[in-house]
């Protein structure tokens, strides 16, 4: 009889059942005896135990990977908006202007692309969000809609097969969050002041 190991448990003196497979008749941290194992243990031969442990670990990893993929494929909700301040759910950063996409967000720094209120949002401002595979992109033009969005920027999105919504920022955030709630793969760029 091979030796298997199990957690220490009280010895049971009744004989093992003849119709119970041998891999379920042994303890796991104490040497196997001819008596049956404690009833609360599922016991295995060493090779079976390794296979079961491997299977459990693979299942756990797959579960964690699926949760990670789900989190990375979901667009984060915009938790709050006020003049000059935006918060994204799951992020401790307070943004003035921000970019959001499935699985993330960051500051929208206009200096990176030379953006100003006029001529406004350029394709270069949107490339990072477009590369995340969004199906819809929401642009928040500011509280007073001072930020312009040229037709060439809208055309850029449409040529990439992306639906675009250009709205005043409070309305844009409401629409964006509604799309997130519907499970749409949505991204956005939002200006939180003028």
C-alpha positions as CSV (number, residue, x, y, z in Angstrom):
1,X,0.0,0.0,0.0
2,X,1.5,3.4,-0.9
3,X,1.9,6.0,1.8
4,X,-0.2,9.2,1.8
5,X,-0.2,12.2,4.1
6,X,-3.0,14.2,5.6
7,X,-3.8,16.5,8.5
8,X,-3.5,15.0,11.9
9,X,-6.9,13.6,13.0
10,X,-8.3,11.2,15.5
11,X,-7.9,7.5,14.5
12,X,-11.0,5.7,13.4
13,X,-11.0,2.0,14.1
14,X,-13.8,0.8,11.8
15,X,-12.6,-1.0,8.6
16,X,-12.5,0.8,5.3
17,X,-15.4,0.1,3.0
18,X,-14.6,-2.3,0.1
19,X,-16.4,-0.2,-2.5
20,X,-14.7,3.1,-1.6
21,X,-11.8,3.9,-4.0
22,X,-8.4,3.5,-2.4
23,X,-7.5,7.2,-3.0
24,X,-10.4,8.1,-0.6
25,X,-9.4,5.6,2.1
26,X,-6.2,7.3,3.4
27,X,-5.1,10.1,5.7
28,X,-3.1,12.9,4.2
29,X,-0.5,14.1,6.8
30,X,-0.1,10.9,8.9
31,X,1.0,7.5,7.6
32,X,-1.7,5.4,6.1
33,X,-3.0,2.7,8.4
34,X,-5.4,-0.1,7.8
35,X,-8.2,1.8,9.5
36,X,-10.5,4.1,7.6
37,X,-9.7,7.9,7.6
38,X,-11.7,10.5,9.5
39,X,-15.0,11.0,7.7
40,X,-14.4,14.8,7.3
41,X,-11.3,14.4,5.1
42,X,-11.1,13.8,1.4
43,X,-7.9,11.8,1.1
44,X,-5.8,10.8,-1.8
45,X,-2.7,8.9,-2.8
46,X,0.3,11.3,-3.4
47,X,-0.1,11.4,-7.2
48,X,-3.8,11.9,-7.0
49,X,-3.3,14.7,-4.3
50,X,-0.8,16.5,-6.6
51,X,-3.2,16.2,-9.6
52,X,-6.1,17.5,-7.4
53,X,-4.0,20.4,-6.0
54,X,-2.9,21.3,-9.5
55,X,-6.4,21.3,-10.7
56,X,-7.6,23.5,-7.8
57,X,-4.7,25.9,-8.5
58,X,-5.5,26.1,-12.2
59,X,-9.2,26.7,-11.4
60,X,-8.3,29.4,-8.9
61,X,-5.9,31.0,-11.4
62,X,-8.5,30.9,-14.2
63,X,-11.0,32.5,-11.8
64,X,-8.6,35.3,-10.9
65,X,-7.6,35.8,-14.5
66,X,-11.3,36.0,-15.5
67,X,-11.9,38.6,-12.8
68,X,-8.8,40.5,-14.0
69,X,-10.0,40.4,-17.6
70,X,-13.5,41.5,-16.6
71,X,-12.0,44.4,-14.6
72,X,-9.7,45.3,-17.4
73,X,-12.5,45.2,-20.0
74,X,-15.0,47.3,-18.0
75,X,-14.9,51.0,-18.3
76,X,-14.6,52.8,-14.9
77,X,-17.5,54.9,-13.7
78,X,-17.0,58.6,-13.1
79,X,-17.8,58.9,-9.4
80,X,-18.0,62.6,-9.1
81,X,-17.8,65.9,-11.0
82,X,-17.6,69.5,-9.9
83,X,-15.8,72.6,-11.3
84,X,-12.2,71.6,-11.8
85,X,-12.5,68.2,-10.1
86,X,-13.3,64.7,-11.3
87,X,-13.1,61.4,-9.5
88,X,-13.1,58.0,-11.2
89,X,-14.4,55.0,-9.3
90,X,-11.5,52.9,-8.0
91,X,-8.9,55.6,-8.4
92,X,-7.7,57.9,-5.6
93,X,-6.5,60.6,-8.0
94,X,-8.6,63.8,-8.4
95,X,-8.4,65.0,-12.0
96,X,-9.0,68.4,-13.5
97,X,-9.3,66.9,-17.0
98,X,-9.2,63.1,-17.5
99,X,-9.1,60.3,-20.0
100,X,-11.0,57.1,-19.2
101,X,-11.1,53.7,-21.0
102,X,-11.9,50.1,-20.3
103,X,-9.6,49.2,-17.3
104,X,-8.1,52.7,-16.6
105,X,-7.9,56.4,-16.4
106,X,-5.4,59.1,-16.2
107,X,-4.9,62.9,-16.3
108,X,-5.6,64.5,-19.7
109,X,-2.6,66.8,-19.9
110,X,-3.3,69.2,-22.8
111,X,0.4,70.1,-22.9
112,X,1.2,66.7,-24.3
113,X,-0.5,67.5,-27.6
114,X,-0.6,71.3,-27.5
115,X,-4.4,71.3,-27.0
116,X,-6.2,74.6,-26.3
117,X,-9.8,75.6,-26.1
118,X,-9.5,76.5,-29.8
119,X,-9.0,74.7,-32.1
120,X,-9.8,72.2,-29.4
121,X,-9.7,68.4,-29.1
122,X,-7.3,66.9,-31.7
123,X,-7.0,63.2,-32.8
124,X,-3.7,63.0,-30.9
125,X,-5.7,63.6,-27.7
126,X,-7.8,60.6,-28.4
127,X,-5.3,58.1,-29.8
128,X,-4.5,56.5,-26.5
129,X,-8.2,55.9,-25.7
130,X,-8.9,54.6,-29.3
131,X,-6.1,52.1,-28.9
132,X,-7.9,50.6,-25.9
133,X,-10.5,49.2,-28.3
134,X,-13.5,51.4,-27.3
135,X,-16.7,51.2,-29.4
136,X,-18.0,54.6,-28.2
137,X,-16.0,57.7,-27.1
138,X,-17.6,60.5,-25.1
139,X,-16.1,64.0,-25.2
140,X,-16.9,66.5,-22.4
141,X,-16.4,70.0,-23.8
142,X,-16.4,71.7,-20.3
143,X,-19.0,73.2,-18.1
144,X,-19.6,76.1,-20.4
145,X,-18.7,74.2,-23.6
146,X,-15.6,76.4,-24.2
147,X,-13.6,73.4,-25.5
148,X,-14.0,73.0,-29.3
149,X,-14.2,69.7,-31.2
150,X,-13.3,70.2,-34.9
151,X,-15.1,68.1,-37.5
152,X,-11.7,66.5,-38.4
153,X,-11.6,65.0,-34.9
154,X,-15.1,63.5,-35.2
155,X,-14.2,62.2,-38.6
156,X,-11.1,60.5,-37.2
157,X,-13.2,58.6,-34.7
158,X,-15.8,57.6,-37.3
159,X,-13.1,56.4,-39.7
160,X,-12.0,54.1,-36.8
161,X,-15.5,52.7,-36.4
162,X,-16.1,54.5,-33.1
163,X,-19.4,56.2,-32.2
164,X,-18.8,59.6,-30.8
165,X,-20.8,61.8,-28.4
166,X,-19.8,65.5,-28.0
167,X,-21.6,67.1,-25.0
168,X,-21.4,69.6,-22.2
169,X,-19.3,67.9,-19.5
170,X,-22.1,67.2,-16.9
171,X,-24.3,65.7,-19.7
172,X,-21.3,63.8,-21.1
173,X,-20.5,62.2,-17.7
174,X,-24.2,61.2,-17.3
175,X,-24.2,59.6,-20.7
176,X,-20.8,58.0,-20.2
177,X,-21.9,56.4,-16.9
178,X,-25.1,55.2,-18.5
179,X,-23.1,53.5,-21.2
180,X,-20.8,52.0,-18.6
181,X,-23.8,50.6,-16.8
182,X,-25.0,49.0,-20.0
183,X,-21.6,47.3,-20.4
184,X,-20.6,49.3,-23.5
185,X,-16.9,49.4,-24.2
186,X,-16.8,53.1,-23.8
187,X,-14.0,55.7,-23.3
188,X,-14.0,59.4,-22.8
189,X,-12.1,62.6,-22.5
190,X,-13.5,65.2,-20.1
191,X,-12.7,68.9,-19.4
192,X,-14.1,69.9,-16.0
193,X,-13.8,73.7,-16.1
194,X,-14.9,76.2,-18.7
